[in-house]
Amino acid sequence: MVCPENIEDNVTGSNACQYSDTANQDFLNTNPITVNAEAFFGITDWIYAGKHDIDEGQDELGTANIGLTINPDNNQSGSWSINGDTWANWENVMLIFKDGNATTLVGYLLDGSSTSGTWLSPFENPPFDVRNTRDVSHISAYVSGERVNVPEPAPVAMLAFGIVAAGLVRRRKRS
């Protein structure tokens, strides 16, 4: 579901926000089965890329290491950063926010124009039935759309020209 206005801009550097109205656990953030079943942002092939457990102050690397760093000011705000090479390797990067209990998952699709930003807890009313803003227990990262590095035509043409030229020079030397 699309996030209401009061939480849609809680993560700078994002261009979309969605939350699940059913999923309240993402399998301890190591298996993307829940985010894929929920089809966050219409994508069903998310790959786990790591998480930061705010309560325990621990980072965990995922299948796709994107250099995720979460710096909490407290359990309701902080900053995020991702290795700049991430945008060259993946079409989509998403941050999933989870509260300890009684809330569902909130996802922010990062826009790729910046490699860092700030975050605020999205667990507010609405969309959640809470009296006060709730703490974030952990933030997970997921990626999709792996990009294959295809060589540029000009360098390939120059390489081919160099090989042909070297062959011609070698041929002349033999004659």
Buried (B, 14 or more C-beta within 10 A) or exposed (E): EEBBEEBBEBBBBBEBBBBBEEBBEBEEBBEBEBBBEBEBBEBEEBBBBBBBBBEEEEEBEBEBEBBBBBEBEEBBBBBBBBBEEBBEBBEBBBBBBBBEEEBBBBBBBBBBEBBEBBBBBBBBBEBBEBEEBBBBBBBBBBBBEEEEEEEEEEEEEEEEEEEEEEEEEEEEEEE
